[in-house]
Amino acid sequence: MERRGFIKTLTSAGLTTLLPAGSLSMAISACASKNQTAEFDFDTVFDRSGTWSIKYGRATNGEIPMWIADMDFATDPYVKAALSARIDKDVLGYTTTPPEFIDAIAHWMEHYHSYQVDREWISYAPGVITAMNQAYLAFTNPGDKIIVQPPVYDHFKLYIERLGRIAVDNSMILENGQYRMDFEGLERLIDHKTKMLVLCNPNNPCGIHWDRETLAQLADICERHGIIVISDEIHSDLTLYGVRHLPFCSVSESAAKVGMIFSGPTKSFNLAGLTGTAFCIIPDQAKRNQYVSWLKNCKLEEPSIPTLLAVIASYRDDTRWLEALKRYIEDNVERVVDFFSTNKLGMTAHRPSTSFLVWIDCRSLGMPQDQLMARFKDGAKIILSNGASYGPGGEGFVRMNVGCPRSTLNQALERIAREFGGNNS
């Protein structure tokens, strides 16, 4: 985007009311100059040492860290410009939540996800997982049951149990390399203590894009049994191969009645270090009032200055950086899928329809999970996520983060080939 066009976007989004004009111009000029040389460079390898990185903190012996879900790419230059310009302002005092924050989210949902939401449905959320935890507390009591659908993000179950609720597994069914929800199993599990279901939409770690029919059927079951659906949609902006994300609450009247969406630009714009950069969408007024009141009572309804800036700057009209990122991720995914299909190492990579996480089936190796993980970490010098941590059905799998420069990915695959080639025992 040209400098003038970017300034116009900031103005229309209300960002110039939060940024000092002089520093804004300087920051944008610097980014524009850089992008004239190489627009959206995803090949540069950054040294993340000394940045308090959780991801690289585990890589103490020369390993390539490809586990936790943050990417090794530079932040979108327009988001970085907005943050830099505001930080350059002398005073960082108490800040109200401007209407532009809600406007930016509503605009993004309509124009990027084809979901028109009323602005009153939207509220700030103090981080997706933190906000979901608050929903457990607001709508359930200790001893109540909350359903999860493994293999699925392990923090769902972790915090359900830490908060004194009972996590109930309704495992997905894997048939011919494809996952589907087990609706018959779901109906059998539900009883009078079942109050909530956590949906991962899209699914992490399997990279599944749920279709309208599946989501609508889930909503019908949950409405019939009076169950609230918490939909984690943090990976929704990163759908690949032309797939369009379907926000859960958009698929039917039942979904809008039982559903609560939690999302944000954290994954798509690589902002995981800005804790709290999130929002929720709750169409049902009674649930919305109860939840927002809970946040206020816990003093969790106040976003920080970086949160406001990052959300507004991310959710603008110009999506070229995000689209370029997705094409780069697609190429990385294809590299991984082709690698495992041609090298016959006893492993198969599932092609995700969303995000930068690849689910790899290693079951034919016949290894215990701890041995499998040791082969990757100590042998190949690659740190992957342990599939067993995602619950029943995850044993024998690993999750690989391919949100990295191509040279890093190639190096990792070379190490895997050396470790596992011709030696699958």
N, C-alpha and C positions, 0 to 999 in steps of 0.2 A: 504494500500500500504506500502511496506517496505521502510525504510528510504532511501536506495540506489535508489529504484525505483522512489521515490518522487523527489530526487535530480536530477535524470536523466530527469524527466518530466520538472522540472523547467529549466534545462539547455536547453532542446529542445524548450521550449517556450520563451527562452530569459530572463527569470526572473533573472538569476544569473548576468546579466549585470546591474541589478537595485538594487541588494542586496549585502550587505557585507558578505563575505564568512563565517567569524567566527560567526556572530550573526545568520546567516541562519542555520548553523549546530546546534547551541544551540536550536533555536526555533523548528526545525524539530525533534530533539532528544526528546524534552519535549513532543511534540504532539505524537510521536511514542510510548513513554513510557506510556502515558496516555491511548492510544488506545489499548495497549496490555491487559489492564485490562478490558475495556468495549468499544469496537469499536462502535462509533456512538450512543451515549447515548441520547435518546430523552425523557427520563422519568424524568430527574432532573428538579425540579422547581427552577427557578432563581428569586432572589429578584431584581426587576428592579427599585426599589425606588432609588432616587438620581442619576438617569441616564438621566434625562431630557426626559423621555419617554412620547411621546404624548399619546400613548395607555393607560398607567397607570395613566396619569395625570387626567383623567376623573373619575377614580375609587377612590373617596374621602370618600366613606361611606361603605367600605367593599364589593363593587361590584366586580364581575369577569369581566374584560374587554375582550370582544370577538367581537370587532367591526372593527377598522382600520386593514388594511391588512399587518401587520407584525407578524412574528411568535415568539413564546416564547422558541425557541430552540437555543442552542449555535451555533455560526457560524461554518461552515465547518472548521475543524482543519487545513487543508492545506492552505485555504485562510487566516486564522488567523495567521498561521506561516509566510506566505509571508509578511503580513502587519506588524507584530511585528518586523521581521528582518529588514525591511527597515526603520521603525521608529527608530530603535536602531542606525542607522547610524547618525553620528554627523551633517551632512549638509543636509538640505531639501531645496535646492535652486531651481531656475527655471529649468524646465524639459521639454525636447522635447517629442513628441509622437513617441515612437519607432515603427518600423515596426512589432515588435512582438505583439503589441496591435491589429492591423488589422489582422495579421496572426491567432491569437487566435480566433477571431470572425469568420473568414472564415472557420477555422478548425471545430469549434463547429457547425456551420450551416450545413456543409457537413456531419459530422459524427454523429451528434445527431438529426438533422432534415432532413437529406437526401436532402439538398438543396445546390447545388454547385454555389457559387457566385464569381464573379470577385472581386478581392481586391479593385479595383478602385470604386466599387459600395458602399463601406463601408466608413462611416465617424463617428467620435466621435459625440455624441449628449449630450447636457447638461441636462440630466435627461429626461425621456420619456415625461412627461407632459410639461415641459419647452420647449423641442424640438418641440413638436406638436404645442404649442402656436406660436413658431417662424415660423412654416409652415403656420399657419393661416395668419400671417403677411406677409410672403413672397409671397403667392400665391393668396390672396384675398384682397379686399378693404372693408372699412367700408360700411355696408349695404348689403354686399353679404350674400348669404344663405349657410349654412353648415348643412348637414343632419346628425342626430344621430338616433340610433335605440334602443329606450328604451324598457324594463328596461336595463339601461346601466350605466356605471361609471359616477357619477354625475359631475366630474370635466371637462368632455368634454364640456357640455353645459355651465357650470359656466364661463369658460375662453373664450369660443366663444363669449358670451354676454359681458363679461368685456372688450373685445377687439373691441367691436363695430360691431361685425358681428351678423347675425340673425341665431339662432339655430332652425332648423325645425325637428320636431319629425316624424319619420316613425316607429311607434310602431311595435314590433314583435307580431306575432300571437301565442297564447297559445292554443293548441288543444290536448286533452287527455294527459295532463301532459308534452307535448313536445313543445318547441318553434321553430318557423321557421320565416324566413324573409318574409316580405310582399312586394313582388316584384311588384304586381299590384299597391299597394299604393305608392311605390317608383316612378313608372312611372308617376303617377298623380301629385306628388309633385314637380317634376323637372320643372323648368322654366329657363328663361335666366339669372336670378340672382343666380342660384344654381351653385356653383363653386367647392364644396368639399363634401365628405362624410367621416365620421369617423367610422371606423370599429373596434370593440373590438374582437380580435381574439387570444385566446378564449374569450368568453364573460364573463365579470364581471358585475353583481353579479350572473348570472344564471349558470355559470360553463359549458357553451356550447362549444363543439368542433365542429367547422364548417367543413362540408365535402367538398370535391373537387367540386362537382356539384354546391353547393350553392355559393361557392366563385367564381367559374368561371362565373356563371350567373350574379352575382353582378358586376364582372369586365366587362362583355360584355355590360351591361346597362350603366355603367359609361363611358366606352370608347365611346359608341355611342353618349352620351350627352356631352362629353368633361369635365367630372368631375374627379378630383383627389381623390384617395382613400388613406386616412391616416390610416394605420393599426397598432393599439396598440397591440403588442404581448408580453407584459411584463410577462404574466403568461404562456407562451408557453412551458417552460421547465418542467412544473409541470403536464403534462397530466398523467392521472391515468388509471389503469386497462388495460394497454397495448396499449392504444390509441396513435397514432403518430400524432404529430402536423403538420399541413400544412401551411407553410409560405404563406401569400397571394400572393406575387409576383411570387411564384413558380408554380401556378396552370395553367397558360395559358399565351400566348403572350400578351393578352389584359391586364391581371393583371400586368405583368411586365412593360407595357407601362404606366398605370395610377397609379400604386401603389407606396407607400413609407412605409417601415416597420420601426417601432421604438420599440426597445426592450433592454434587458440587463439582468444581473444576479440578479437584485435587489430583486425580489420575491423569486426566486428559491434558492438563497443562503443567503437569509435574510440579505440584505445589505441596507435596506431602509435609514439608517442613513448616508450612503455615498452618499449624493446628487450628482447627475451628473454621476453616474455609468451606462452609457447607450451608445447606438450606433444607427445609422440609416443605412438602406440599400435602395438605390435608383437606380434601374437598368437603368432608362431612363436618358440619359446623359444631356439633356437640363434641366430637373427638378433638377437633381443632382447639376449641375453647379450653377443654380439659388439659390438653398437652401444653399449649402456650402458657396457661396459668401455672402449670408445674414448673416450666422453665423459669418463669418470672419469680416464683417462690424460692427457687434455688439460685437466683441471680445468674442465670445462664443464657439470658436473652440479649446480651450486649456484645456485638462483634467488635473486633479490634480494627484499627485503621488499616493494617495490611490486608485483613480479610475483606473489608469493603472494597479496597482498591483492586485486589486480585480478582474478585468475582465480577465487578463491573468491567474491568479491562478484558477479562477472558471472554465474556459473553457479548461480544460486539458483532457487527454485521460481517466483517472481514474474517473468514475462516480459513484463509489460505495456509497459515502456519499449521493449523490442526489437520487440514486435509493432506498437506505434504508429509506431516508426521505419520499419518495413517498409511500412506503409500509406502513409506520407508519401513514401517512395521510389517506391512504385508510382504514386502520383499524378504525381510528377515524370517518371517514365518515360513515362507516357501523354501528358503534355504534350509531350515531345520527339517521340514517335512521331507524334502528331497534327500537330505543327508541320511536320515534314518531308513527311508524306503530303498535307497540304492546300496547302502553299505552293509545291510543284513547283519546288524549287531545284536539282533534279538529284541529290539525295541521299536515301538511305533509311536510316532508323534501325531496327536489329534490336531487337525487344523482348526483353530478357534475362529469363530465368527465375530469375535470382539476382543479387544485389548491386546496387550503385549505379553501375555502369559500362555505358554504352550504346555499342555498336559501330555506327558509321555508315559506310555504303557510299557513297563519293563517286566511284566509278569512271566513271560516265557523264559526269562533267565533263571527262574526258579530259586532266587536268592531270598533269604530272610531280609526284612526291611533294613535292619541295622547294617547288615553286610552290604546291601545295595548302596546305602548312603555313604558308607565308608569308601566304597570303590570310587564313587564320584569325588568325594572330598579329598581323600588321602592318596588315591591313585591318579585320577584325572586332574586333580587340583581345581575342581569346579564345585562351588557351593550352590546346591539347588534346594528347593523346598521339598520337605518330606511328604509324600502323598498320603501316608497314614495319618498325618496330623489333621487331615480334612474329614476324618470320620470313616465309618464303614463304607467299603467300596474304594477307598483310597490306597489300600495296601497294594504294593507292587507298582505304584506310580510315583513319578516325581513331577514337579512343576518347574519349568524353566522360564525365566524372565529374559525376553529377547529385546527389551527396550534399551538397546545399547548400539554403539557404532558397529558397522559391519566388520571392521577389523577385529574387534573384541569377540564378536560372535564366531568368526572364522577360527580364531585362536582356540576358543572353547571347543568347537567341534573337532578340531585337530587333536586336542587332548583326549577327547572321548574316544576318537577312533584309535588312538594309540593304546588306551587302557583296555578297551573292550574288543578290539579287533582280533578275531580268531581265538578269543579266550572268554567264553561266556559262562564258565563254571565259577 
